[in-house]
């Protein structure tokens, strides 16, 4: 897998974790606590899907 695909997966994973970190916010997230992102479960799933898509594209290019 190319280096930029690995970087993309790592960045998406870091963003996924950062959405779950409790932080001062103007309103609670959908899970009921004050998180870094008010749409915590949704944004976490989106980051998870982005990491998976980048990983799959990297593996697909590796085979070609």
URTA-V558893 format. One record per helix or strand of 2 or more residues. SS is the DSSP state (helix for helix, strand for strand). FROM is the first residue (numbers start at 0). TO is the last residue. Records with the same first field share a line. If there is no record, write none. Layout:
SS->FROM-TO, FROM-TO
This chain:
helix->2-17, 39-62
